[in-house]
Amino acid sequence: MSRIGRLPVTVPQGVDVKIDGHTVRVKGPKGELVRTFHPDVSVAREDGTLVVKRKDASAPVVLPCTLLPYDPAFEMGATLAQAARADGGMFEKGAVKLCHPHCAKFCVLGGGSCSA
């Protein structure tokens, strides 16, 4: 998934992708990238795109944070339009409430810092 959380990642021509369990190896003209995903995440190649979603989920969903992709409480909806209207629980009129412990530790919006 792209950081938007809903869009599949398009694999450009000339780029080779190999998926071995939870490890994805991408090699192209600009170099090579290897990433091992959490066991609760499913990565699949479908028609020239990579689709990343929660294991056993029927479809990808919009998530506001890449640190919390395994917590269903942070799902904002199936589309960006639905995400913009998410209200209740962890959301208020499309905005994320910074009430999860990770928000204060890691998110710059919650007062965290990448350099801390």
N, C-alpha and C positions, 0 to 999 in steps of 0.2 A: 504494500500500500504506500501511496505517497503520504506525505505528512498531513495532507488534508484528511486522510483516513478512510476515504471512500473510493478513490480513484485507483484503478490498477496501474502498475508501473509499466510503461511501454518499453520493450527491449529493442533498441535501435539495431539496424543492420550492421553486421560486422562484430556484434557483441555475442559472446558465448556464455550461456548460463547453465550451470550444473547444480542440481539439487541432490544432496545426499543426506537424507534424514532431515535434521533441523539446520544443516549447514548449507548455505548458498554461496557458490563461487561464481563471480562475474569477471570475465576477462574480455578486454577490448583494446582498441588502439591507444588508449590513454593509460592503460595499466590494468591491475587486477585488484579485486576487492573480495574478501572472504568474511562472511558474517554468520554466526551461529545464533539462531533464534531460540527463544524460550520454548520449552516443550508444549506449552498451551497454545502455541501459534502454528498455523498451517500455512505453508508456502507452496504454491502450485504455479506451473507455467501453462497458460491457456491462450492459444492463438496469438503468440507474439507478445504477450503481456505476463507480468508476474502479479498474482493475486495473493495478498496476505490477509488472513482473517483469523479470528479466534477459532481454535480447534473445535470441530463439530458445529460451528455456526453455519446457518444456511446461507448467509450473505454477509458481506462487509458492512460495517456501520461507521458513522462519523464519531470520532473520539477527539476530545479537546487537548489531550496530553499524551505524549509518547511514553511517559513513565507509568501510566495507569491503563494499559490496553487490556488487562485481564480482569478489570472490575466492571461488571455490567452496569453498576450505578452511574458510570460515566458515559454510557452510550447516549448520544444526542439525537439519534434518528437514522433513517436509512438514506436520507438525502441532505444536501446542504440547506435546502429550504426548510426542512423539518428542524435541522439543528439551529437555525436562526430563531426558531420559535420555541425551543426547548424551555420548559418552565416547570418548576417543582423539583423537589429532591436536591440534587447537586447543581441545579440551574435556575436562573432567574431571567426570563425574557431573552433567552439565547446566550446569556453570560454565565460563565462558570463561577460558582462560589468557591473561594479559596479556603475550604474547610477540611481538606484531607491533610494528614500529617506531612505528606511529601510536598505539598504546595509551599509550606514555609521553609522546608529544607532545600528544595531544588529549584523551584520556579522563581524567576526574577520578578514576576508579578506578585508573588507571595512574600517577597523580601529575601529570597535566596540569591546566591551568587555562583556563577560558574567558577570563579577563582577561589572560592572559600574552601 
